[in-house]
Amino acid sequence: MNTTKLSSKGQVIIPKPLRLAHNWDVGQELIVVDFGDGVLLKPKTVFVVTDIENVASCLKYGGKAISIEDMELAIKKGIGEKYQ
């Protein structure tokens, strides 16, 4: 079992075997989750950088193209139906 101490500044040293096991290096950002009787440290994950082509390409549409005006009318109709 690995142990550590809380410093006067509220800092905790994560034992080296755990840092190595989780591939946590200097500067690793961690999320702290409070469980009442303890805390969980989880690595903060960074979203992969994407561009519009990567995102939009997953939204294939095979129907007839419609105009912005048609889209706005459909939205107004939907809002009207929801709040009547």
Contact map, one row per residue, 1 for C-alpha under 8 A:
111000000000000000000000000000000000000000000000000000000000000000000000000000000000
111100000000001000000000000000000000000000000000000000000000000000000000000000000000
111110000000001000000000000000000000000000000000000000000000000000000000000000000000
011111000001111000000000000000000000000000000000000000000000000000000000000000000000
001111100001100000000000000000000000000000000000000000000000000000000000000000000000
000111111111100000000000000000000000000000000000000000000000000000000000000000000000
000011111111000000000000000000000000000000000000000000000000000000000000000000000000
000001111110000000000000000000000000000000000000000000000000000000000000000000000000
000001111110000000000000000000000000000000000000000000000000000000000000000000000000
000001111111000000000000000000000000000000000000000000000000000000000000000000000000
000001111111100000000000000000000000000000000000000000000000000000000000000000000000
000111100111110000000000000000000000000000000000000000000000000000000000000000000000
000111000011111000000000000000000000000000000000000000000000000000000000000000000000
000100000001111101100000000000000000000000000000000000000000000000000000000000000000
011100000000111111100000000000000000000000000000000000000000000000000000000000000000
000000000000011111110000000000000000000000000000000000000000000000000000000000000000
000000000000001111111000000000000000000000000000000000000000000000000000000000000000
000000000000011111111100000000000000000000000000000000000000000000000000000000000000
000000000000011111111111100000000000000000000000000000000000000000000000000000000000
000000000000000111111111000000000000000000000000000000000000000000000000000000000000
000000000000000011111111000000000000000000000000000000000000000000000000000000000000
000000000000000001111111000000000000000000000000000000000000000000000000000000000000
000000000000000000111111100000000000000000000000000000000000000000000000000000000000
000000000000000000111111110100000000000000000000000000000000000000000000000000000000
000000000000000000100011111100000000000000000000000000000000000000000000000000000000
000000000000000000000001111100000000000000000000000000000000000000000000000000000000
000000000000000000000000111110000000000000000000000000000000000000000000000000000000
000000000000000000000001111111000000000000110000000000000000000000000000000000000000
000000000000000000000000001111100000000000110000000000000000000000000000000000000000
000000000000000000000000000111110000000011110000000000000000000000000000000000000000
000000000000000000000000000011111000000111110000000000000000000000000000000000000000
000000000000000000000000000001111100001111000000000000000000000000000000000000000000
000000000000000000000000000000111110001111000000000000000000000000000000000000000000
000000000000000000000000000000011111111100000000000000000000000000000000000000000000
000000000000000000000000000000001111111100000000000000000000000000000000000000000000
000000000000000000000000000000000111111000000000000000000000000000000000000000000000
000000000000000000000000000000000111111000000000000000000000000000000000000000000000
000000000000000000000000000000000111111100000000000000000000000000000000000000000000
000000000000000000000000000000011111111110000000000000000000000000000000000000000000
000000000000000000000000000000111110011111000000000000000000000000000000000000000000
000000000000000000000000000001111000001111100000000000000000000000000000000000000000
000000000000000000000000000001111000000111110000000000000000000000000000000000000000
000000000000000000000000000111100000000011111000000000000000000000000000000000000000
000000000000000000000000000111100000000001111100000000000000000000000000000000000000
000000000000000000000000000000000000000000111110000000000000000000000000000000000000
000000000000000000000000000000000000000000011111000000000000000000000000000000000000
000000000000000000000000000000000000000000001111100000000000000000000000000000000000
000000000000000000000000000000000000000000000111110000000000000000000000000000000000
000000000000000000000000000000000000000000000011111000000000000000000000000000000000
000000000000000000000000000000000000000000000001111101100000000000000000000000000000
000000000000000000000000000000000000000000000000111111100000000000000000000000000000
000000000000000000000000000000000000000000000000011111110000000000000000000000000000
000000000000000000000000000000000000000000000000001111111000000000000000000000000000
000000000000000000000000000000000000000000000000011111111100000000000000000000000000
000000000000000000000000000000000000000000000000011111111110000000000000000000000000
000000000000000000000000000000000000000000000000000111111111000000000000000000000000
000000000000000000000000000000000000000000000000000011111111000000000000000000000000
000000000000000000000000000000000000000000000000000001111111000000000000000000000000
000000000000000000000000000000000000000000000000000000111111100000000000000000000000
000000000000000000000000000000000000000000000000000000011111110000000000000000000000
000000000000000000000000000000000000000000000000000000000011111000000000000000000000
000000000000000000000000000000000000000000000000000000000001111100000000000000000000
000000000000000000000000000000000000000000000000000000000000111110000000000000000000
000000000000000000000000000000000000000000000000000000000000011111000000000000000000
000000000000000000000000000000000000000000000000000000000000001111100000000000000000
000000000000000000000000000000000000000000000000000000000000000111110110000000000000
000000000000000000000000000000000000000000000000000000000000000011111110000000000000
000000000000000000000000000000000000000000000000000000000000000001111111000000000000
000000000000000000000000000000000000000000000000000000000000000000111111100000000000
000000000000000000000000000000000000000000000000000000000000000001111111110000000000
000000000000000000000000000000000000000000000000000000000000000001111111111000000000
000000000000000000000000000000000000000000000000000000000000000000011111111100000000
000000000000000000000000000000000000000000000000000000000000000000001111111110000000
000000000000000000000000000000000000000000000000000000000000000000000111111111000000
000000000000000000000000000000000000000000000000000000000000000000000011111111100000
000000000000000000000000000000000000000000000000000000000000000000000001111111110000
000000000000000000000000000000000000000000000000000000000000000000000000111111111000
000000000000000000000000000000000000000000000000000000000000000000000000011111111100
000000000000000000000000000000000000000000000000000000000000000000000000001111111110
000000000000000000000000000000000000000000000000000000000000000000000000000111111111
000000000000000000000000000000000000000000000000000000000000000000000000000011111111
000000000000000000000000000000000000000000000000000000000000000000000000000001111111
000000000000000000000000000000000000000000000000000000000000000000000000000000111111
000000000000000000000000000000000000000000000000000000000000000000000000000000011111
